[in-house]
């Protein structure tokens, strides 16, 4: 029996939880890059470093800033790095999902026109964060069964 908690299988194939973490990481990298492309990001001339004053919107829907895009890039890189083992892939999906649920709650509570909306977030971002949080946690739990730290 192969121990899949820390490495890929003996055939070199990734476990399902590793593949999911890698895919999520690639999507975050893509979103981070797209956030810097005029046309895909509307109102690109209104892109600010951070804060609610940024009027750029990815796909004309999701409010973004340089900070927001960089966070997506870093999150994507973390997903790819953590996809190397099943246990870290599971941790990325569940932990990252929890982060996105916290962002969802923050987005619901923050005054969108205040300095506290530093990321920035709009209503579309809030509900995307909810879907991402639930989806990532669901993937981590469903695909990460049997993975964990064995001593």
C-alpha positions in Angstrom: 0.0 0.0 0.0 1.4 3.4 -1.0 1.5 6.2 1.6 -0.1 9.1 -0.3 -0.1 11.6 2.6 3.3 13.2 1.7 4.1 12.3 -1.8 2.5 11.5 -5.1 1.7 7.9 -5.9 4.6 5.6 -7.0 3.5 6.1 -10.6 4.2 9.8 -10.2 0.5 10.8 -10.5 -1.0 13.3 -8.2 -3.8 12.4 -5.8 -7.1 14.0 -6.4 -6.6 16.5 -3.6 -3.3 17.5 -5.0 -4.8 17.9 -8.5 -7.6 20.1 -7.1 -5.2 22.3 -5.1 -3.0 22.7 -8.3 -6.0 23.6 -10.4 -7.3 26.1 -7.8 -3.8 27.6 -7.6 -3.6 27.9 -11.4 -7.0 29.6 -11.5 -5.9 32.1 -8.9 -2.7 32.8 -10.9 -4.7 33.3 -14.0 -7.2 35.7 -12.2 -4.2 37.6 -10.8 -2.7 38.1 -14.3 -6.0 38.9 -15.9 -6.5 41.7 -13.3 -3.6 43.5 -14.9 -4.8 43.2 -18.5 -6.8 46.2 -19.9 -10.0 45.2 -21.6 -10.4 42.1 -19.5 -10.3 44.5 -16.6 -12.6 47.3 -17.3 -12.0 50.9 -16.2 -8.3 49.9 -16.1 -7.3 53.5 -15.9 -9.1 53.6 -12.6 -6.9 50.8 -11.1 -5.4 51.9 -7.8 -2.8 50.3 -5.6 -5.4 49.5 -3.0 -8.6 50.9 -1.5 -12.2 51.5 -2.4 -11.1 54.2 -4.8 -10.0 51.6 -7.3 -12.7 51.5 -10.0 -11.2 48.8 -12.1 -13.3 45.6 -12.5 -12.2 42.2 -13.6 -14.6 41.1 -16.4 -16.6 44.3 -15.6 -17.9 42.6 -12.4 -15.3 42.1 -9.7 -13.7 45.2 -8.2 -9.9 44.9 -8.2 -6.8 46.8 -7.3 -3.1 46.1 -7.6 -3.2 44.7 -4.0 -6.2 42.5 -4.9 -4.4 41.2 -8.0 -1.2 40.5 -6.2 -3.0 38.6 -3.4 -4.5 36.4 -6.2 -1.1 35.8 -7.6 0.4 34.9 -4.2 -2.6 32.7 -3.4 -2.1 30.9 -6.7 1.6 30.4 -6.1 0.8 29.0 -2.6 -1.7 26.6 -4.1 0.8 25.3 -6.6 3.5 24.9 -4.0 1.2 23.2 -1.5 -0.1 20.8 -4.2 3.2 19.0 -3.9 1.9 16.7 -1.1 -1.6 15.5 -0.3 -1.5 16.8 3.3 -0.4 20.3 2.3 -2.9 20.3 -0.6 -5.7 19.5 1.8 -4.4 22.2 4.2 -4.4 24.8 1.3 -7.9 24.0 0.2 -9.4 23.9 3.7 -7.3 26.8 5.1 -7.7 28.9 2.0 -11.4 28.2 2.0 -11.6 29.4 5.6 -9.7 32.6 4.6 -12.2 33.2 1.8 -15.2 32.7 4.2 -13.6 35.3 6.5 -13.2 37.7 3.5 -16.9 37.0 2.7 -18.0 38.0 6.2 -15.7 41.0 6.1 -17.1 42.1 2.8 -20.6 41.8 4.2 -19.8 43.9 7.2 -17.5 46.6 5.8 -18.8 49.9 4.6 -17.9 49.7 0.9 -17.1 53.5 0.7 -14.9 53.5 3.8 -11.1 53.3 4.1 -11.7 49.9 5.8 -12.5 48.5 2.3 -8.8 48.4 1.5 -8.7 45.3 -0.7 -11.3 46.6 -2.4 -14.4 44.4 -2.3 -17.8 44.9 -4.0 -20.9 42.8 -3.6 -19.9 40.5 -6.5 -16.6 39.9 -4.8 -18.3 39.1 -1.5 -20.5 36.3 -3.0 -17.6 34.9 -5.1 -15.6 34.7 -1.9 -18.5 32.7 -0.3 -18.6 30.3 -3.2 -14.8 29.9 -3.2 -14.7 29.4 0.5 -17.4 26.7 0.5 -16.0 25.1 -2.7 -12.4 25.0 -1.5 -13.4 23.5 1.9 -15.7 21.0 0.2 -12.9 19.9 -2.1 -10.4 19.7 0.7 -12.7 17.6 2.9 -14.1 15.3 0.1 -10.8 14.7 -1.7 -8.5 14.9 1.3 -10.0 11.9 3.2 -7.3 9.7 4.4 -4.7 12.4 4.1 -3.2 14.0 7.1 -0.2 13.9 9.3 0.8 10.4 10.3 3.5 10.0 12.9 
